[in-house]
Structure formats: structure tokens, C-alpha cells
């Protein structure tokens, strides 16, 4: 009986740490990128390339700061996919490729959605 109680306490601590990480980091960051990448999509649609270049630099710099923390908790493949997508988006915006930039922005939004879904506190993710 003692081992069951200890195991249950450890499980609750792990779920608590998961909740703290999700609500303290993953949820705010994914929301930030969903909102700002949607705004960036509108900027690209209007072909305001100077503002798009400034904004993508801000989002890229923020991503590399966030990645330093997330690398310990999240799937490396997901993080690498976001890295790759951000680099491609930078190139498309730098070369003023409207259609490719729009497509990559949508892809990047989906990648953040995948991370949010994978890390959310649902019964499916717990068990």
C-alpha cells in the first residue's frame, strides 16, 4: 500500500510540473505565435516587405530564446521543424516571394498548433 501512495504522489507531482510548463510556457508562446503569424500573413498579403522583415526578425529572435527552454521538454523533431520553417520563411520574405511566404506562414501556424495539441493537458496525453 505504501508503494501505491508513493507512486500516486510521484504521478501527481509529474502532472503538476507538466501543467506548470504547459500553462506557463507552451500555451502563452503558441498563442503569441498564432496571433502574430496571422498578422504577419496580412502584412505579406499587402506586400509590405520592410515591415515583414522587421517582424520576422523579432519572431525569430524570440523563438531562439524559447527554444533554449523547450529543448529539454519537447520533441526535438517538432522544434527542428519550426526551425526549418522559420528559416525558409526568412528567405521567402527576404526575396519577397509572396505565395511561398504565405504558404510557409500557414505551415508554421500548424506546427505551433501541433505542439500545443501534443503538450496540452488532456486525458489522451496523460494515458
C-alpha positions in Angstrom: 0.0 0.0 0.0 2.9 2.3 0.8 4.3 1.9 -2.7 0.9 2.8 -4.3 0.7 6.0 -2.3 4.3 7.0 -3.2 3.7 6.2 -6.9 0.5 8.2 -6.8 2.3 11.2 -5.2 5.1 11.0 -7.8 2.5 10.8 -10.6 0.7 13.9 -9.3 4.0 15.8 -9.0 4.8 14.9 -12.6 1.3 16.1 -13.8 1.8 19.3 -11.7 5.1 20.0 -13.4 3.5 19.3 -16.8 0.7 21.7 -16.0 3.1 24.4 -14.8 5.2 24.0 -18.0 2.2 24.0 -20.3 0.3 26.9 -18.8 3.5 28.9 -18.0 5.3 28.4 -21.4 3.7 26.4 -24.1 0.2 27.9 -24.1 1.3 31.6 -24.0 4.0 31.1 -26.6 1.8 29.2 -29.1 -0.9 31.8 -28.6 1.7 34.6 -29.2 2.8 33.0 -32.5 -0.7 32.2 -33.7 -1.7 35.8 -33.3 1.5 37.4 -34.6 1.9 35.0 -37.5 -1.6 35.7 -38.6 -0.8 39.4 -38.5 2.4 38.8 -40.5 0.3 36.9 -43.1 -1.8 40.0 -43.6 1.4 42.1 -43.9 2.8 39.7 -46.5 -0.6 39.7 -48.3 -0.3 43.5 -48.6 3.4 43.1 -49.7 4.7 45.4 -47.0 8.1 43.7 -47.2 10.1 46.1 -44.9 7.7 45.6 -42.0 7.6 41.9 -42.7 11.4 41.7 -42.5 11.4 43.6 -39.2 8.6 41.4 -37.7 10.1 38.1 -38.8 13.4 39.1 -37.2 11.6 39.7 -33.9 9.8 36.4 -34.1 12.9 34.5 -35.0 14.9 36.0 -32.1 12.1 35.2 -29.7 11.9 31.7 -31.0 15.6 31.0 -30.4 15.2 32.2 -26.8 12.2 30.0 -26.2 13.9 27.0 -27.9 16.6 27.1 -25.2 14.0 26.1 -22.6 11.8 23.9 -24.7 14.6 21.7 -25.9 14.6 19.9 -22.6 10.9 19.2 -22.5 9.6 18.8 -26.1 10.1 16.5 -29.0 13.3 17.6 -30.8 11.7 16.8 -34.2 8.9 19.4 -33.6 11.5 22.0 -32.6 13.6 21.3 -35.7 10.5 21.6 -37.9 9.8 25.0 -36.5 13.5 26.0 -37.0 13.4 24.9 -40.6 10.1 26.6 -41.3 11.3 29.9 -39.8 14.5 29.8 -41.9 12.5 29.2 -45.0 10.1 31.9 -44.2 13.0 34.3 -43.6 14.3 33.5 -47.1 10.9 33.9 -48.7 10.3 37.3 -47.1 13.9 38.4 -47.8 13.3 37.5 -51.5 9.8 39.0 -51.5 8.2 35.7 -52.5 4.6 36.4 -51.6 3.0 33.0 -52.3 5.8 30.9 -50.8 5.8 33.1 -47.7 2.1 32.8 -47.2 2.3 29.0 -47.6 5.2 28.8 -45.1 3.3 31.0 -42.6 0.4 28.7 -42.7 2.7 25.7 -42.2 4.4 27.4 -39.2 1.0 28.1 -37.6 0.1 24.4 -38.0 3.5 23.4 -36.4 2.7 25.5 -33.3 -0.8 24.0 -33.2 0.8 20.5 -33.2 3.0 21.4 -30.3 0.0 22.8 -28.4 -2.0 19.7 -29.0 0.8 17.4 -28.1 1.5 19.2 -24.8 -2.0 20.1 -23.7 -3.4 18.5 -20.5 -5.9 16.0 -21.9 -6.6 12.5 -20.8 -5.4 11.3 -24.2 -2.0 12.8 -23.4 -1.8 11.6 -19.8 -2.6 8.0 -20.5 
